[in-house]
Amino acid sequence: MSRSYRKTPISSNTASGFRNGEKKDKRIGQHKLRASIKRDIVNSNDVLSDMKEVYDIAWEGRKDGKRWFNPEKNPRSMGK
């Protein structure tokens, strides 16, 4: 998709660097969830853990909201 471009001038604020997104955070969260579910099964718990109980990406992740930018001043930011 060499010609794809962003239609809305909104970008995320990340502490992990430009274009890295939340991939690592989601992988860590899924790993913790699987480990927690395995513990629940071994301990014979009736209710399995939920993702928000184990790892809340909104609070524990590196992403820090979104921001609007001026596409005329930053035309390269409109690329995906």
N, C-alpha and C positions, 0 to 999 in steps of 0.2 A: 504494500500500500504506500508507494512512494509519493502519492499526491494527496494523502489524507491531511486534513487540517481541522483544527478545533473551531467549532461554530460559536461557542460562547466564551468570552474572554475571562474565564475563571480558572485558577490554578490552585493547587494545594500547597500549604506551607508544611514542609517536612524537615525534620532534623537529620534525616538519613541521606540527604543530597538530592539533587535534581533528577527526576525520572526514576527514582528507586521505589517510590510508592510504599505500600504496606505489605509487600510480599513476605519479607522476613517475619514481620509481626504476626501475620496470619499463619505462617508455618509454625512459629513458636506456640501460638494459641491452640492450633490443632494437635500439636504434640502433647501439650499439657492436658487437653481434653481427653485424648485417647488413653493417656496414663491414668487419669482420674477414673474413667469408665472401667478400665481393667481392675483398678483397686476396688471399685464398687462391686464388680462381679465376684471378685475373690472374697470380699467381706460379706457377700450375700445381701447387699442393700436392695430394697425394693424399688427405690427411686434412683435413677442414674443422674449423674451430674449434668448440668446445663453449661453451655459455653460462657454465658455471662457470669456464672458463679466461679468458673475456673480462671478465665482470662478475658477481661473486657478491653477490646482493642481501642475503644474511645478514650479510656483513661490510662491504659498501660502502653499504648502504642506510641510511635514516634511522630505520627502525623498531628499537626496542630492547626486544624481548621482549613479554610479556603480563603482566597483573596481575589478581588477583581484586579485586572491590570488593563492598561491602555494599549490596545493592539497597534495603534499608530506609532507609539514610541518603542514597542517591543514586538515587531512583526515575527521574529523567530519563535516567540513563545506561543504563537498560534499553531505551530506544528505539533503533531502528536508524537 
